[in-house]
C-alpha cells in the first residue's frame, strides 16, 4: 500500500496536483486548474476472509513494497518518509525517529472515504479547540503553531461481514408478587400491614439465535488513542456507505498510514463487537424480566472483509517535552485531542473560588449582624 501518492501533473501548467477536499478533482496550486478524477468501472468488493488469512503470504493476497518507514517505538505507527530522507519525527506523536528500510507484504486498500473538510476549515477548528482550553498554558497556542502543523492523513480500517448462528443455554426470570404481613410503626404505634413483595421465578431456557453483521468497523492501527478515534467517529463509525473505489489520486498531496493490526487480529476485535450484539439477541430470545446466560456457542459463516482508508487532519505537537495530539474527522469535522494543563491557572482558579466563598460568607455574616 503506498503511504504517499505518486505525482500527478497538471494538464494546464504541468505542476504537481493535490486532491481538493469536498470535490472529485485534483487542483493545481500554481494555476488553479481543476483536473477531475476519472471514474472507471472499478467496484468495491467484499473479499473472502478465511481464504485471505490462509493465503496472505502469497503474491495473490499481498504485494511486497520496499519502503523507507518511520517505525515509531513510542506509539507504534508506521509511515513512509519522502525519498532521500532517513530521519524525522513521528507524525502521530511527534517523537524523533530514525527510518529503516523494510519490505512488507501488505493487502492493498480497495476503497477510500475522500476528504470533505478542507485544510482551511481544519486549521480553524484546531485554533478554536486550542482557544477553548481554559486551563491550558497561555503559550500553548504558540507552541502548537510551531510544532503541530496540521497534516492530512488517511488511516487504515478493516470492515467485516458475517452471519452468526448461536446456540445458548441459560435461565429466564419472571417476577411475581406475594402478600407479606409486616409490622410498621406509625406515630410511635405498631400497626400490622400487608404489602406485596416481589419474588423471581427462574426456569431453564435454551435456544438458537441468528444475527447478520454488515461492515463492522475495526481500526487497522493502534498508533492513535482509541478514545480519540471513537470520539471523532462519533461512536457510530465512519460513513462507509459513501466509500469510493481506491485511486492514488485521492491521496495526492496527502499521506496514508500502513496497517499494523493484521487481518486476523482485526477480526478478533470485530468478533468481540459482534458478540456484544449476539448477547443482547440471546437475552431478548430468553425473554422474561431477568436473564442469565450460562453458555453461548456461536458459529460464524459467510465471512468477508474490506480494507479501506478514512481521512483525518492530524496535529502532533510537543509541549514541555511531552507529545500531544489533535484529530479532526475530515468527513464531518468532529474533533478530539490531548492538551497540557497549567498548574498556575488551576491554582489561581482554586484561590479565586476560595476568595469568592470567603467574601460571600463575610457578606452573610454582616447581614445577620445588622
Steps between C-alpha positions, in 0.01 A plus 500: 500500500651834407541726799523802273342543162694543183534827308218606271590774247260786432348504150533879501852584621662166583516570874436233764134457586345444844161355588244772569287404807129515437535439126572217260796690357872563529590868516816670382644736767677702228236574235185396685385261229289212627559156351206268557572150630386258232241247614560155355321169528660413835275361770533467877520129561467287810781242530482154651654524844605140566675452166676835541634404842616160371678633194610846616865416440441435130539767232128466428407646838770758557772699337855549630605864489849627584436813706678748725290481817490702819447226758396677819601324820274730701159453332563217252412697186659409168507767234710568196760777483569692180783375280858569614383576856635268768368659820212706623230526763203269533201686355270320746671594827791733413772266633834517311563182298761351268366340185579143395450328166258212521320282245147416610226295339181701535139472394423799283202720591202447274306812589535842656291770664623821334573815702200732533633753758748727324830610657392855588197371689727250677735776620200702617374202702846449651535865605147499643568184698824644643330828591233311692744323737444707816773351714757461221832689525482850353776430247343176375360664188848616397665167582240302307521735204877446485510123550158377398446566132166354404552215255256305288516126563311189402489239774432131427185311596358152457130426466355152550175334398374179657199287578500361853285211620516452877371217720455609860394380843391707796218587732193719470384699801133598531395732778191437711367655820384343826324659798723537804382614845728751670491703821560870449502791742284805430527792745669265744220241485545150354272409211470183297492548123505273200734597218574337165857373478671422172641154438664350189425156359790357299456243223749332267528644148682396184474585134667623184528856369626639170670833430628659180777761516597746227811719503610458861778761516840438661795743494796327334755691708553576869720805443226744600317474836177301471312767698576761233410271210170413666426866573559626147309208349218605736448150636299381200802464272597644164255556214619196306189512278678790325818306419648536153732253326863564593704722267842650560357837401305523828834493685668771291656755737399288800650202683377163621600275787574132443296258710663341805194300614487209256193336351475224760555735796238738364246219472551407866407858591200485265386172657496668839274774363274244333468295818377806690207513260455121512475516878223762474318276248528198734358697793211615284437142389500371859246766592352552844593770746855378561743278309805297588717366218702190592643409158517625141636303205529739201570377146628759252433462128504704175806688628620786280712810548596831342818703546440875479648838586321774696608867514619708796678828556770442760722726708766343720671763716736500794474714811729475801664189354168311472319409177137603443266425211200664339275322249222612267260271320557630146149388402293665775730743683470318836808570716690341787839563656743506790625811672724597792367670813642811665561444871512878550159553336340218700651630826388853419146381427481306827629802697250728325213264588615488862522879510151529350363255756664706775343822372155336484540366855604846624200667334264244653657546844472883482139485383410279798677737741281794397 
